[in-house]
Amino acid sequence: MPCAYDRIRTSLAYIIIASIGLNNESGLINQPTFRILKFAQRKNTFSEMIDFRHMRAVGIDIAENAVAVAEIRQRFGAYTLRAANYISSSTPLVKDGLFINLSELTKNLRLALDQASPQAIKIGGAHFSVPVSVVFTHVFSFPRELDAKAIHEGIEVQFSEYFPFDMESAAYDWKVVQESDQTQMVLVAACDRQYVDQIVQLARSLQIEIAGIDIENIACSRTVLPELNSIDTALLVDLGPRVTAISIFGQEGLQSTLVLEIGCDKLNKLIADKFSITYQQADIFKHDLPTMDKTSQPYRDALELIYHHLHPVVEEIKRSIRFFEGSRKRSVESVIITGEGSRLGDIGEYLSKKIDHPVQLAAPLQRLKPQQLVTEDLATRHATAIGLALGGADRRFEANRYTINRYIDTSIL
């Protein structure tokens, strides 16, 4: 017979669960609340009812010339950025997705964690990502009645036909992204496992446990996209330094991705040649565009260069929207731009006119409680790290997570 103390603990659990449901500031679907409730009905201890592992998480984003880290705490559906840091490097750290300066990368990552603001990030485990530029995707169609095991077996049979590596040397994950009465569409995301192996070696050297390895654009989407339960689909344009990623997301998560080798770094040379300045001066000029006089001739000349450079991106955005809406019979309701290039002049207004869709500038801090650790202007640099941490801090992001190392035993590497 349970004692009075046990009954008090059980009652306390119901109060906490009710608070989660009533004070959910994140706006996410509350379905997981009911799963927790069912679990609580058969558990009597507080620690068994609440999974503390998913209340705090750390994200580590490794870019070509920088490292970003973020620690998120989740309490009753609200997210707080507890600490963050961004360390840039004077020498390249990554090229084509591969670590090329491991000693410098290791030093910078340790520095980023130890000198995070307002406090050092002490971690046992962390969430990493692989660049979207090294990830291949394909959508398979299977009969609706197939279960997960049968789907996986079907993917194994067809894998080599659609990916440039065999399944044994791949890191991959898959999810059902759309269903009908007869069929189910399954998106497989995969990369060569060397990109996972190098992360494992880096983490091991720093005694960091790998909580998961996600895909860069998916992690970023958790930070910058609106709540997908409130819209049908959204298109995310990430204008990065070297590549531009165009991704479509639905309530089921990632739907498609296209990567173009068109980045903002190439603009530096164009601007340098146009204004007869150095490459470094062009980079400063490029980042000063938002504060320049929009009626000045230099501003207009720079915008003309940028628009011409991004013309192929515009055409691919339009093509992606047409293809998705035609093949899936669903509308793209929202277009969001993020990345370094998203703040160059009036990019949002320009894209909106060209693609005939409203375009919004990403707000990477939208899910977080008000805080001053990262300003909105610098938040884009932290977007992927924050998204990785969000995915680890709350199970409700599971639909929009591809654990690329799911079928790899990283403990034996």
Summary of the structure (lengths in Angstrom):
residues: 413
radius of gyration: 22.4
end to end distance: 49.0
largest distance: 84.7
contacts: 1349
relative contact order: 0.15
helix: 45%
strand: 25%
